[in-house]
Amino acid sequence: MTFQIQNASMVELKQQVNLIENPQDVLFTIFKQFKHRAAIVTSGQLTGMVQIHLAAENKIPFRVCTIDTLRLFPETYTFFEQVEARYGVEVERIKPDDAEVEKMVSEHGEFLFFDSRSSQKFCCEIRKIKPMQRLLETLDIWITGTRHDQSETRQNFKKVETISSASHPILKVSPLFEWTTEQVWKFVIENEIPINPLFLPDTNGHYFESLGCMTCTTRIRPGEPKRAGRWRWQNTIDTEDNNKECGLHYAI
């Protein structure tokens, strides 16, 4: 298999993408050049939906993938069907290896993530990171929905980064990295972009800021950190290692 990214200087490609300010132009440039070797990878969150909308407006084929841990909210599965119908695109479900999941559950229990931080990481590795690593073997460009205002940890991320799969270099691109939550919501509302109903506040004003597996993600209260709803039972852990990341963005 030929990896297109090897045909150009990685440094030059990073510079080219960094210089493009308009996210829609970033997506057009990427999918025009790399086609199916590029993909928007999203859990259906707002930033990912904005990117899908912008890519669809470009009127060229584009690829969308999601990591299906087999433990997503029922609303999320239904929502992806709605996205496919709205934009005429298949949302590829990248799933964990059945044998690895069965072995993990039989040896450690279905809810091992409650036992310790290391057990939670192990579960994420089987259900999310390994499937992501398999997906990356099919990509030259990984388009993500990370933004600088999502957490302290993500402030250290970059709009464009160079990573490597097991076999080749990959460019990891976050076209909306500089956008704020307010900008994202404004764009979503103005363009009537589909929203997973879990993102809407309940009667108490509590809402999901991010979505992962059912047991591991809860609503947050107004004023709480954006990642507080992830593995809420860990919120009292005061360690440098507890950055409320599953490890997906450190998958390589």
Contacts in CASP RR format, 6 or more apart in sequence:
PFRMAT RR
TARGET T0000
AUTHOR 0000-0000-0000
METHOD contacts of the structure
MODEL  1
MTFQIQNASMVELKQQVNLIENPQDVLFTIFKQFKHRAAIVTSGQLTGMV
QIHLAAENKIPFRVCTIDTLRLFPETYTFFEQVEARYGVEVERIKPDDAE
VEKMVSEHGEFLFFDSRSSQKFCCEIRKIKPMQRLLETLDIWITGTRHDQ
SETRQNFKKVETISSASHPILKVSPLFEWTTEQVWKFVIENEIPINPLFL
PDTNGHYFESLGCMTCTTRIRPGEPKRAGRWRWQNTIDTEDNNKECGLHY
AI
3 37 0 8 1.000
3 140 0 8 1.000
3 167 0 8 1.000
3 168 0 8 1.000
3 169 0 8 1.000
4 33 0 8 1.000
4 34 0 8 1.000
4 37 0 8 1.000
4 140 0 8 1.000
5 13 0 8 1.000
5 34 0 8 1.000
5 37 0 8 1.000
5 140 0 8 1.000
5 141 0 8 1.000
5 168 0 8 1.000
5 169 0 8 1.000
5 170 0 8 1.000
5 171 0 8 1.000
6 168 0 8 1.000
6 169 0 8 1.000
10 162 0 8 1.000
10 169 0 8 1.000
10 171 0 8 1.000
13 171 0 8 1.000
14 160 0 8 1.000
14 162 0 8 1.000
14 171 0 8 1.000
16 29 0 8 1.000
17 26 0 8 1.000
17 29 0 8 1.000
17 30 0 8 1.000
17 159 0 8 1.000
17 160 0 8 1.000
17 171 0 8 1.000
17 173 0 8 1.000
18 159 0 8 1.000
18 160 0 8 1.000
20 26 0 8 1.000
20 29 0 8 1.000
23 50 0 8 1.000
23 51 0 8 1.000
23 54 0 8 1.000
23 175 0 8 1.000
23 176 0 8 1.000
23 179 0 8 1.000
24 54 0 8 1.000
24 55 0 8 1.000
24 57 0 8 1.000
24 58 0 8 1.000
26 173 0 8 1.000
26 175 0 8 1.000
27 40 0 8 1.000
27 51 0 8 1.000
27 54 0 8 1.000
27 55 0 8 1.000
27 58 0 8 1.000
27 62 0 8 1.000
27 143 0 8 1.000
27 175 0 8 1.000
28 58 0 8 1.000
28 60 0 8 1.000
30 38 0 8 1.000
30 141 0 8 1.000
30 143 0 8 1.000
30 173 0 8 1.000
31 38 0 8 1.000
31 55 0 8 1.000
31 58 0 8 1.000
31 60 0 8 1.000
31 61 0 8 1.000
31 62 0 8 1.000
31 63 0 8 1.000
32 60 0 8 1.000
34 140 0 8 1.000
34 141 0 8 1.000
35 61 0 8 1.000
36 61 0 8 1.000
36 63 0 8 1.000
37 138 0 8 1.000
37 139 0 8 1.000
37 140 0 8 1.000
37 141 0 8 1.000
38 62 0 8 1.000
38 63 0 8 1.000
38 139 0 8 1.000
38 140 0 8 1.000
38 141 0 8 1.000
38 142 0 8 1.000
38 143 0 8 1.000
39 62 0 8 1.000
39 63 0 8 1.000
39 64 0 8 1.000
39 65 0 8 1.000
39 92 0 8 1.000
39 135 0 8 1.000
39 138 0 8 1.000
39 139 0 8 1.000
39 141 0 8 1.000
39 142 0 8 1.000
39 143 0 8 1.000
40 48 0 8 1.000
40 51 0 8 1.000
40 52 0 8 1.000
40 55 0 8 1.000
40 62 0 8 1.000
40 63 0 8 1.000
40 64 0 8 1.000
40 65 0 8 1.000
40 143 0 8 1.000
41 64 0 8 1.000
41 65 0 8 1.000
41 66 0 8 1.000
41 67 0 8 1.000
41 132 0 8 1.000
41 135 0 8 1.000
41 142 0 8 1.000
41 143 0 8 1.000
41 144 0 8 1.000
42 48 0 8 1.000
42 49 0 8 1.000
42 51 0 8 1.000
42 52 0 8 1.000
42 64 0 8 1.000
42 65 0 8 1.000
42 66 0 8 1.000
42 145 0 8 1.000
43 66 0 8 1.000
43 67 0 8 1.000
43 72 0 8 1.000
43 76 0 8 1.000
43 210 0 8 1.000
43 211 0 8 1.000
43 212 0 8 1.000
44 66 0 8 1.000
44 76 0 8 1.000
44 79 0 8 1.000
44 80 0 8 1.000
44 83 0 8 1.000
44 196 0 8 1.000
44 211 0 8 1.000
45 145 0 8 1.000
45 196 0 8 1.000
45 199 0 8 1.000
45 210 0 8 1.000
45 211 0 8 1.000
46 184 0 8 1.000
46 185 0 8 1.000
46 188 0 8 1.000
46 195 0 8 1.000
46 199 0 8 1.000
47 145 0 8 1.000
47 146 0 8 1.000
47 147 0 8 1.000
47 176 0 8 1.000
47 179 0 8 1.000
47 184 0 8 1.000
48 145 0 8 1.000
48 176 0 8 1.000
49 83 0 8 1.000
49 188 0 8 1.000
49 193 0 8 1.000
49 194 0 8 1.000
49 195 0 8 1.000
50 176 0 8 1.000
50 179 0 8 1.000
50 184 0 8 1.000
50 187 0 8 1.000
50 188 0 8 1.000
50 193 0 8 1.000
51 143 0 8 1.000
51 145 0 8 1.000
51 175 0 8 1.000
51 176 0 8 1.000
52 64 0 8 1.000
52 83 0 8 1.000
52 87 0 8 1.000
52 89 0 8 1.000
53 87 0 8 1.000
53 191 0 8 1.000
53 193 0 8 1.000
54 175 0 8 1.000
55 62 0 8 1.000
56 62 0 8 1.000
56 87 0 8 1.000
56 88 0 8 1.000
56 89 0 8 1.000
62 89 0 8 1.000
63 92 0 8 1.000
64 83 0 8 1.000
64 89 0 8 1.000
64 90 0 8 1.000
64 91 0 8 1.000
64 92 0 8 1.000
65 91 0 8 1.000
65 92 0 8 1.000
65 93 0 8 1.000
65 94 0 8 1.000
65 135 0 8 1.000
66 80 0 8 1.000
66 91 0 8 1.000
66 92 0 8 1.000
66 93 0 8 1.000
66 94 0 8 1.000
67 94 0 8 1.000
67 127 0 8 1.000
67 128 0 8 1.000
67 131 0 8 1.000
67 132 0 8 1.000
67 135 0 8 1.000
67 248 0 8 1.000
68 93 0 8 1.000
68 94 0 8 1.000
68 95 0 8 1.000
68 131 0 8 1.000
69 95 0 8 1.000
69 96 0 8 1.000
69 127 0 8 1.000
69 128 0 8 1.000
69 212 0 8 1.000
69 213 0 8 1.000
70 95 0 8 1.000
70 96 0 8 1.000
70 101 0 8 1.000
70 127 0 8 1.000
71 127 0 8 1.000
71 213 0 8 1.000
71 214 0 8 1.000
71 215 0 8 1.000
71 216 0 8 1.000
72 211 0 8 1.000
72 212 0 8 1.000
72 213 0 8 1.000
72 214 0 8 1.000
73 198 0 8 1.000
73 211 0 8 1.000
73 212 0 8 1.000
73 214 0 8 1.000
73 217 0 8 1.000
75 196 0 8 1.000
75 197 0 8 1.000
75 198 0 8 1.000
76 196 0 8 1.000
76 198 0 8 1.000
76 211 0 8 1.000
76 212 0 8 1.000
79 194 0 8 1.000
79 196 0 8 1.000
79 197 0 8 1.000
80 91 0 8 1.000
80 93 0 8 1.000
82 194 0 8 1.000
83 89 0 8 1.000
83 91 0 8 1.000
83 194 0 8 1.000
84 90 0 8 1.000
84 91 0 8 1.000
86 194 0 8 1.000
94 131 0 8 1.000
94 132 0 8 1.000
94 134 0 8 1.000
94 135 0 8 1.000
95 131 0 8 1.000
96 126 0 8 1.000
96 127 0 8 1.000
96 128 0 8 1.000
96 130 0 8 1.000
96 131 0 8 1.000
97 126 0 8 1.000
97 130 0 8 1.000
97 131 0 8 1.000
100 126 0 8 1.000
100 130 0 8 1.000
101 126 0 8 1.000
101 127 0 8 1.000
104 112 0 8 1.000
104 122 0 8 1.000
104 123 0 8 1.000
104 126 0 8 1.000
105 112 0 8 1.000
108 115 0 8 1.000
108 119 0 8 1.000
108 122 0 8 1.000
111 215 0 8 1.000
112 119 0 8 1.000
112 120 0 8 1.000
112 122 0 8 1.000
112 123 0 8 1.000
113 119 0 8 1.000
113 120 0 8 1.000
113 123 0 8 1.000
113 124 0 8 1.000
113 215 0 8 1.000
113 216 0 8 1.000
113 231 0 8 1.000
114 233 0 8 1.000
117 234 0 8 1.000
117 237 0 8 1.000
117 239 0 8 1.000
117 241 0 8 1.000
117 242 0 8 1.000
120 216 0 8 1.000
120 231 0 8 1.000
120 234 0 8 1.000
121 246 0 8 1.000
121 247 0 8 1.000
124 246 0 8 1.000
124 247 0 8 1.000
124 248 0 8 1.000
127 213 0 8 1.000
128 246 0 8 1.000
128 247 0 8 1.000
128 248 0 8 1.000
129 246 0 8 1.000
129 247 0 8 1.000
129 248 0 8 1.000
129 251 0 8 1.000
132 248 0 8 1.000
132 251 0 8 1.000
133 165 0 8 1.000
133 166 0 8 1.000
133 251 0 8 1.000
133 252 0 8 1.000
136 142 0 8 1.000
136 165 0 8 1.000
136 170 0 8 1.000
136 251 0 8 1.000
136 252 0 8 1.000
137 165 0 8 1.000
137 166 0 8 1.000
137 167 0 8 1.000
139 165 0 8 1.000
139 170 0 8 1.000
140 168 0 8 1.000
140 170 0 8 1.000
140 171 0 8 1.000
141 170 0 8 1.000
141 171 0 8 1.000
141 173 0 8 1.000
142 163 0 8 1.000
142 170 0 8 1.000
142 171 0 8 1.000
142 172 0 8 1.000
142 173 0 8 1.000
143 173 0 8 1.000
143 174 0 8 1.000
143 175 0 8 1.000
144 172 0 8 1.000
144 173 0 8 1.000
144 174 0 8 1.000
144 249 0 8 1.000
145 174 0 8 1.000
145 175 0 8 1.000
145 176 0 8 1.000
145 177 0 8 1.000
146 154 0 8 1.000
146 157 0 8 1.000
146 174 0 8 1.000
146 177 0 8 1.000
146 249 0 8 1.000
147 154 0 8 1.000
147 174 0 8 1.000
147 176 0 8 1.000
147 177 0 8 1.000
147 178 0 8 1.000
147 179 0 8 1.000
147 180 0 8 1.000
147 181 0 8 1.000
147 184 0 8 1.000
148 154 0 8 1.000
148 155 0 8 1.000
148 157 0 8 1.000
148 177 0 8 1.000
148 178 0 8 1.000
149 155 0 8 1.000
149 180 0 8 1.000
149 181 0 8 1.000
149 226 0 8 1.000
150 210 0 8 1.000
150 226 0 8 1.000
150 227 0 8 1.000
151 225 0 8 1.000
151 226 0 8 1.000
151 227 0 8 1.000
151 243 0 8 1.000
151 244 0 8 1.000
151 245 0 8 1.000
152 243 0 8 1.000
153 243 0 8 1.000
153 244 0 8 1.000
153 245 0 8 1.000
157 174 0 8 1.000
157 177 0 8 1.000
157 249 0 8 1.000
158 174 0 8 1.000
158 177 0 8 1.000
159 173 0 8 1.000
159 174 0 8 1.000
159 175 0 8 1.000
159 177 0 8 1.000
159 178 0 8 1.000
160 171 0 8 1.000
160 172 0 8 1.000
160 173 0 8 1.000
160 174 0 8 1.000
161 171 0 8 1.000
161 172 0 8 1.000
162 169 0 8 1.000
162 170 0 8 1.000
162 171 0 8 1.000
162 172 0 8 1.000
163 169 0 8 1.000
163 170 0 8 1.000
163 171 0 8 1.000
163 172 0 8 1.000
163 252 0 8 1.000
164 170 0 8 1.000
164 252 0 8 1.000
165 252 0 8 1.000
170 252 0 8 1.000
176 184 0 8 1.000
181 226 0 8 1.000
187 193 0 8 1.000
188 195 0 8 1.000
196 208 0 8 1.000
196 211 0 8 1.000
198 208 0 8 1.000
198 211 0 8 1.000
199 207 0 8 1.000
199 208 0 8 1.000
199 211 0 8 1.000
200 207 0 8 1.000
201 207 0 8 1.000
202 219 0 8 1.000
205 221 0 8 1.000
205 222 0 8 1.000
206 219 0 8 1.000
206 220 0 8 1.000
206 221 0 8 1.000
206 222 0 8 1.000
207 219 0 8 1.000
207 220 0 8 1.000
208 217 0 8 1.000
208 218 0 8 1.000
208 219 0 8 1.000
208 220 0 8 1.000
208 229 0 8 1.000
209 220 0 8 1.000
209 226 0 8 1.000
209 227 0 8 1.000
209 228 0 8 1.000
209 229 0 8 1.000
210 217 0 8 1.000
210 226 0 8 1.000
210 227 0 8 1.000
210 229 0 8 1.000
210 230 0 8 1.000
211 217 0 8 1.000
212 230 0 8 1.000
216 230 0 8 1.000
216 231 0 8 1.000
217 229 0 8 1.000
217 230 0 8 1.000
218 229 0 8 1.000
218 232 0 8 1.000
219 229 0 8 1.000
220 226 0 8 1.000
220 228 0 8 1.000
220 229 0 8 1.000
227 244 0 8 1.000
227 245 0 8 1.000
228 235 0 8 1.000
228 244 0 8 1.000
229 235 0 8 1.000
230 244 0 8 1.000
230 246 0 8 1.000
231 244 0 8 1.000
234 242 0 8 1.000
234 244 0 8 1.000
END
